Amino acid sequence: MSKIFENFKGELFKLAARKKYLVLMIIGMLICAVPPLITSLISSLARTNVRISDVAMMNSTLLIDILLPIIIFMAVTDLFCSEFKNNNIKITLMRPISRFKVYLSKTLAVFCLVAINLCAFWVASSLLEFAFNASGALPNIAFSIAAFAVNLVPLFVLILMAALINQITNGSSLAMFLCIAVYAALQYASLFIGWANGIFFVQYMQWDRILIGTMLPFGALLSRVTLVLGYGITFFVGGLYLFNRKEF
Amino acid sequence: MTKVLEIKNLTKKYKNGRGVENITFSIEKGDIFGILGPNGSGKTTTMKAIVGLCGVDSGAIEVFGYDNRAEFEKAMADVGCLIEMPSIYDYLSAYNNLKLAARLYNNVDNERIDKALSIVRLDKYKNDKAGKFSLGMKQRLGIAMALLSEPEFIILDEPANGLDIEGIVEMRELIVRLSKEKGVTFLISSHISSELEKMCNKIAVIYDGELVSVDSIESALEFNPTLEDYFLNQVKERKGAVVL
């Protein structure tokens, strides 16, 4: 367990050393500012108190469906495919740590990066909501924390999907392209294929809409949760199998 | 003597037909064991199989008595390696590259990292990005990584690659000193016979994926003036006359 943690810290250190993730986090926080600014503008133009509630929730589509997947694909590609290509994965693999622990710690490091980003987005959204809320009503903090937190589960499954894709490609550009292409294809498959509606986990990226604020029947809720978890297990096992067989 | 490494009937073939076949040898504690062979003969494949970078088709490898597949972590606990080109992160400083590698060892502190850098004379450049290093400096950093945890067994694949004359001499002296003073065991591959002749006490010749011979350096040089002659004689006996 300590080796997983030590390697996890190392992987996180590598991600932190790349400034692009900081830039992307700042972009995400700026995106959080758009809805309250628009609300404020409409309010001043209409000379009435227009209130768009739950800014944090409004931003989640843009952040969770687009920005965070891009961050995930970049981070996973940096930790897997780029290291395969540059051969510096050997630094870790020649040390006394099993490949299972390396694989797990890399995926956990990306998960941590995503959690930090989500946390930053939540803070930015909540502060802006509070600042621009003309009605003076306090935002529902517990609700918005829960909304952001539950979204980490499908995002972790997305990390595992990206990690699997990284095991079957050799170039980092190709891996990045494939991650985006597969994600987009699964996301919008139901527009073209009727039976694809609801069977891909990426269609349930926003767990806050499934678990919070809606009254889905327990059976439907359970089937969606188990579907996402099932995808997660499959991606993890498949990715680990290929990672174990990889030769350098 | 304690066996540090034991390889039994190792076979690893790549899709292109290259690789190694039926390799068997063992290394005892304190040995400086050289593997001599031309480019593409299977030296690196053998080393990669030892450290788990590639799988094997058949055979067994034990490091410190531990099977390197079933008990990988125990087998690699006291092993330092430099295989092929040094693996470093270009966007990190020399110090941070070592710091990253140090996380998986309990006995490596900041002082040890500084010492490893000074051994390979990179202490002046510890905060420079490794991406800006010359090939020789990268090789030195790779050697520092192999020495970092003060391992009992060090595997070096073509360690003289990219090093200048002073660097080669320093590295050789370091290897001999560590072996004599601390009983560190070395497995070193090279295609330059003179380099191995100056530091090894045992030598194995690999040719075309097969182990041709394993001898002590004294018996190798008993009827041959140099290791180069020994190599050519061994290969000639095995494969017929070598066309030069």
Contacts between the chains, C-beta under 8 A, distances in Angstrom:
chain1	res1	chain2	res2	distance
A	3	B	73	7.5
A	3	B	104	6.2
A	6	B	103	4.4
A	6	B	104	5.8
A	7	B	103	6.8
A	7	B	104	6.6
A	9	B	103	6.4
A	10	B	100	5.1
A	10	B	103	4.9
A	10	B	104	7.9
A	13	B	96	7.7
A	13	B	100	6.6
A	14	B	89	6.8
A	14	B	92	7.6
A	14	B	100	7.2
A	17	B	89	7.9
A	17	B	91	6.0
A	17	B	92	5.9
A	17	B	96	7.5
A	18	B	91	6.8
A	86	B	87	7.9
A	86	B	90	7.7
A	87	B	84	7.4
A	87	B	85	6.7
A	87	B	87	5.4
A	88	B	87	4.4
A	88	B	88	6.3
A	88	B	89	5.6
A	89	B	87	7.5
A	90	B	53	6.4
A	90	B	83	6.6
A	90	B	87	4.2
A	91	B	87	4.7
A	91	B	88	7.3
A	91	B	89	7.6
A	91	B	97	7.8
A	91	B	100	7.1
A	91	B	101	5.8
A	91	B	145	7.1
A	92	B	104	7.9
A	93	B	51	7.8
A	93	B	52	6.8
A	93	B	53	6.2
A	94	B	51	4.9
A	94	B	52	7.6
A	94	B	53	6.9
A	94	B	76	7.2
A	94	B	79	7.8
A	94	B	81	4.7
A	94	B	83	6.9
A	95	B	76	6.7
A	95	B	101	6.9
A	95	B	104	4.5
A	95	B	105	7.9
A	96	B	72	7.6
A	96	B	73	4.6
A	96	B	74	7.6
A	96	B	75	8.0
A	96	B	76	4.2
A	96	B	77	4.6
A	96	B	79	7.7
A	96	B	104	6.2
A	96	B	105	7.9
A	97	B	73	6.4
A	97	B	104	5.5
A	98	B	72	5.6
A	98	B	73	5.9
A	245	B	55	7.1
A	247	B	48	7.8
A	247	B	53	6.8
A	247	B	54	4.1
A	247	B	55	6.4
A	248	B	48	7.3
A	248	B	53	4.6
A	248	B	54	6.9
